[in-house]
Amino acid sequence: MSNGAMVSEFVTLTTDDGAEVDAYYARPAGEGPFPGVVVIQHIMGVDEWIMEVCRRFAHHGYGAVAPNLYARMGGIEGSELDELVASLRSKGGLKDELVLGDLKASIDYLRAQPDASGKVGMIGFCMGGRYTYLAAGKLDGIDAGVDCWGGQVAPAPDAVNRPAIAAVDFTANITAPILGLFGNDDSSPNPAEVDRTEAALKEHGKTYEFHRYDGAGHAFLVWNRTSYRQQQSNDAWDHTWNWFAKYLAPVAVGAAR
């Protein structure tokens, strides 16, 4: 864990197709070397909570970057969940291949920093959880991943709004160890979908660890929403720090949350 001093700023990522994507970046002050973490937004975008997650990672000794996945769409309007969903749908929704390009640019950015250790992990929330799993199956260079309640990873065949690409179909290609954090009261993913995801990881002999929490639903880590559950959230963060410490860097385990 760092001494708490950090630097945070907005940066611009350049993708392989030449697009410029704005992102929030936080890192510990000092020379490093520091491992990196790509923080993938929830549907609310790179909001105050996502930026605070980046700063939390910086406090624990990681450089963390959160790309704005809405950048290519000219931004998404609305401050309430229903407004954001409607705005996103009106613009045709996110395109998986473009998002994967933004995530690759994020990985490249972290590895290019002069204080980088070379190790890069990924953590995503809600739709970001799905993109963590999908990226682990389709991109190179991910050393560890954390899927936080990613819905539509392993959707039922008759699921409404089933994505064109089922992330679970790329499980065989995953090389990064995957940590999954889920609330048993969630509806997306519901326990049956989490079961299907876990079955695929087992079938292909992947390194993974799932933690499922009673009394918690969607977004139980998000401390500025009514869904927040302190006890379950604290335990989930402990597992996250241990996971990244094991696979990315020898940082302090069990440090102050």
C-alpha angles and dihedrals in degrees: 000000000000125000089256098261112124147160123228130182146143114264137180122240122202116212127211090258091055099256119143115224124187117225141175115241130190127176138166117266111248140060100291139165091223129176117232134234127196108215111205116206130239120232090281088070127225091335132157092284095051091048090051089051088055091052090048089056090049089053089055093051104269134118105231129193127185113195118210101242090191094059095096089052094056092251133302119260126223138060099220125071096245091050092050093049092049092048092048092050092047089060095049098260129263119317111227097216092051091048090050088053090053091049092050089052088051092052091048091049093053094048091048094059114109091231095049122125092205095247117113129185132183133219127181137181127213104328086007088061090057090049091050090057094042092048091050088058098042109029132065124225103047112131098183137358137204119200111198109195094318108184125207093029092121104009122184114259091249096041118142113245091011108184119246089241120046106210091209089066089072096052092111089063096053115115099164120089109250128216116195125198118189141166115227090217093057121116096198104062096017119190092266091057091048087052091054092050092049092047090055092050090050093047092055095042096242127166107249145139125202127197120191122192129210114216092028132100136173118339095008091156094055102102097194095057132076089242091069116121112189101199095046091042093053091051092047092052090050089055090047094053091047092048095052092041089055097047106025112029146343095257124151114290120212091019122159113294 
